[in-house]
Amino acid sequence: MLGTTITLAFRAIMRHKLRSFLTTLGIIIGVAAVVTMTTLGNGATAAVREQISSLGANILQLRPGQGFGRGGGGPRPPDFKPEDVTAIASQLTGVRAVAPMAQSSGTAIYEGNNWNTTVNGTTASYFEAQQWPIAGGRLFMPEEEQAGKPVCIIGNTLRNNLFRQTDPIGQRFRIRGVSCQVIGVLGTRGQGGFGQDQDDVVVMPIKFVQRRFTGDRDIGQIMVAVDDAYDTQTVQASLEDLMRERRKIKPGDADNFNVFDTKQISDTLTGTTTILTQIVSAVAAISLLVGGIGIMNIMLVSVTERTREIGIRLAIGAVAREVLMQFLVEAVVLSCLGGLIGLVIAFFASIAIAPLMQVPFIFDPQINMLAFVFSAAIGVVFGYFPARRAASLNPIDALRHE
Amino acid sequence: MANDPIIRLRRIVKTYGTGATAFQALKGIDLDIARGDFVAVMGPSGSGKSTAMNILGCLDMPTSGEYLFHGHHVETLDRDQRALLRRRYLGFVFQGFNLLSRTTALENVELPLLYRGEDRHVRYDHGMAALDKVGLKPWWDHTPAELSGGQQQRVAIARAIVTNPDVLLADEPTGNLDTERSIEIMELLTDLNRSAGITVIMVTHEPEMAAFARTIVHFRDGVVERIETGGAH
């Protein structure tokens, strides 16, 4: 009985290749569109997450002042001192690395090439805190840090613009009137969370930057990397307590420093991308719906067309149930086939488009399954109900149908 | 019991519509059809002969009256039971052939066997045998579009007889054919009636075709006007 039905369904599909193709086409387009868009949307979200994690996971940035900017009037809150760094490193638990930062900027000059870049004075802990490995050369030696030697590690953007094809290791270039030797090149990091080029940087021992560029012992920012085993918020609270104590802030008075958790940035950006993905998915869902209406249309037309066929089948002794089963099997086969083709197209389209959008390709079984089931359901429902109407006709009326 | 009629109609009434617009197509038909008979049903259009055919073929239900097929009451059967009765005992030939398009002659002929659940080899053997009987074996893989009208009607006849039915119902089987083709079809039906013992009931309005039948039933205004027997034979 089932074998008979399947034989009949496959014969009918093969006999009407164009009609079968048109039916599947609606499903193919719907599924391919929704899956491709969602896959690329997920890739974009992942790309943003990737950029965020390149900020360095679980990093607390300690800055003077309240929040962003230096705040209203009054005296400028003091910067940090090297003793603060030592205190944080020795007194706080759950800290993986602490790096002071004194930032400046300047024009780097090498054999007639010049390039404006950011100068970052810090210690070797900076690379550990950021989890930013070097691509070549070496990090600062402790004695170089202690003495504030004119050595530097450069980012890839600076390297490309200043040294072009030359191997920069061991070369010397000038920046703000002083000569500096390149001892290492950083690995590429790409854009930061706010779109800035993280590779456009020259990293030097903080003592050198303080002595030659800023002229004091002040530290503009302290980067505290939290150990993964510890809760960032707990560490942040202890850090705040420690700093209030060190800066002698009375209970009830406001902090004159702030701790910024990079996780806040990542949450904001992830939220934005999620909204974008949802919008894209909504558009894709509409295309799936339009595809579904297409299927509905072709199914309705084909059943009207096939009413006479149903009449013939009923007249020669088919039971209505058998005719219905045949239509149902046809609808299931075509819908599932269309769904599968749609998934395959979406798979290859996503692989092809993802690099162009500079997002990773991420296969999401859930959305694949959902799109497939939805389109198949549309195909089956709209294949089945018109057929049921036709099968309930009197065989004579069905036969007379033109 | 061999002399019992295969079909017995008693007081069959068929009314279309209800109330003031009701139209009585059959006004109480009594008719016995003997096993192995070749019956031509004649009458002007509107005389109720097609309505009677549909009821005989279990495609339609009488409004009232009794229909005994092999002594069983058909008017009490439901839709599916009537379908099974058609599948088991009846074969149909229509004026418009009613073959499935884009489907080979053999597949068309096999269709009733498929619904009977016969396996592939039985379908092939019986289907080819039926095509052979109507002289179309060499055309087994042609679709209706590739066959002439006469050939299409012969495929339809092959489809009707492939299950070896007791009764073959033909509704104006020659209505769409020229005289030469019509006579071929009539000879085929006569042969099936004589050699295979199939009871043939045929609606026609052409006396030349009716002349092939053994019994001619004349309809007029929803009643059987008269019955001629012993015609051509």
Interface residues (C-beta under 8 A of the other chain):
Chain A: M1 T4 T7 L8 R11 R15 H16 R308 E309 G311 I312 R313 L314 A315 I316 G317 A318 V319 A320 R321 E322 N394 P395 I396 L399
Chain B: N54 G57 L59 D60 R79 D80 A83 L84 R86 R87 R88 L90 F92 F94 N98 L99 L100 S101 R102 T103 E107 L111 P112 L114 Y115 R116 G117 R159
